[in-house]
């Protein structure tokens, strides 16, 4: 991996479903620290936590993770990554990988997959996806519909695509918490106007769709569960501690 790529871990303190989510403890350690620990231990690329919270900043720096304060007005994680890209110490990076701060089991292979795709698709918003068999709708998961070129046509919290024949189960594409973009694509995203679909669904990828920015999807071998709901948080707390220290073991292996 080349030094011109920076991993940014955006983390905001407020959350609609879990109060003070980044600072919630998992095996005695704040979730944001688990994310940063894993990224650091991968030893792939330089990284920084980007937050609007002095509390998160203090926690990360106490655990020896680089952290920077960003504006509280950022409307999405990607807006926060863009703000990092304008800081003097980070302007020399040409590629940015966004690892969301609620991915305490992020896999090294996932970051490498996003990086490889980003090198080939620098004019796109690169999005890691998983395939899941779904029998009921989970609105905390963002579903995506793709064309034959793996470009995302639309994404929603609703169960899409609609199945007219109502099968018992089928596989859908689910957006994960790992994205990638070049500096130019990041700037284009930031300078685009959030549209009614982004406001309606609360999904930042819809800004791309509404402003003609191509989203290139890729499927990872294993996509770990993110922490979107109180049930997700409890799931993480019930996992053995070894899961968080071993970067090659996924939940499906337990």
Secondary structure, 3 states (H helix, E strand, C coil): CCCCEEEEEEECCCCCCCCCHHHCEECCEEHHHHHHHHHHHHCCCEEEEEECCHHHHHHHHHCCCCEEECCCCCCCHHHHHHHHHCCHHHCCCCEEEEECCCCCCCCHHHHHHHHHHHHHCCCCEEEEEEEEEECCCCCCCCEEEECCCCEEEEEECCCCCCCCCCCCCEEEEEEEEEEEEEHHHHHHHHHCCCCHHHHHHCCCHHHHHHCCCCEEEEECCCCCCCCCCHHHHHHHHHCCCHHHHCCCCCHHHC
